[in-house]
Amino acid sequence: MKVTFYGTRGSIPTPGENTVKYGGNTACVLIVADNKKLILDAGTGIKKLGEELISNNDPVTIILSHNHWDHIQGFPFFVPAYQKNRQINIYSAPTNPVEHNAIIEQMNMSTFPLSFKDLSADIKIIPFKNKFENMIINGFSISSIHINHPNGGFAYKICHNNKAVAYVTDNEVYSKDNLNTDFTEWIDFLRDVDFLIHDAQYTDLEMPLKLGWGHSSIDQAVKLAKAAKVKVLVLYSHAPERTDTELDKIIKDMQFKELQIIASQEGITHNI
Ligand SMILES: [Zn+2]
């Protein structure tokens, strides 16, 4: 599998001189295997990905972790949605309240100049209801689990050819207010994963002021990755305030024999 980051930032897009290296776009990841593509989330990073996809007319598969704006706000700018004869399947996670159409409803309010009806593509919303194991979607075997996050949502494990990538964004590992999956269940779900993309929005110093916000500290993500014996941990959903210099230092200071740690970086592709 090839994993490319199009958006790595949590909460709000953060362009500017301090985020040039790791990127300022919100959540979007592309996974490719055997010429099949899977798009995870539709934050502002999906705009650039959409521009790359218009050269062909292949069906598009998008899987959403949840409906918070930083995970859907790029979709109205996703050019394939405006292409005739383009099939777009959007798999939507259960949230509280349940709003599987939120990604298109955002275009039906006074918040956007065009309406969903103006999109020419054949767009289908496919709701995920309960958590599932080994569902085949577009050639990938996918399992889901509930995230610890306000309004809920799903994390995913994506397997292909004996390799596993996990996408666990917007997850507070030790949540008190939104505990849907406890530490032991996370270990079971993530055991031996090759490439774990995990929320690591805060530092341990920042964490006490952010309890209940649905994100983890970098050290908490590391602790989980070690316990689950994953091979590579990718820090994801960087705080809007986190500068390139700070991330460089965090990565430099965190090197372990048993676990490789990297920071997700916009435009970078990893071979798994
Ligand atoms: Zn969120």
Residues whose N, C-alpha, C, O or C-beta is under 5 A from the ligand:
A	BS01	ZN	H68 D170
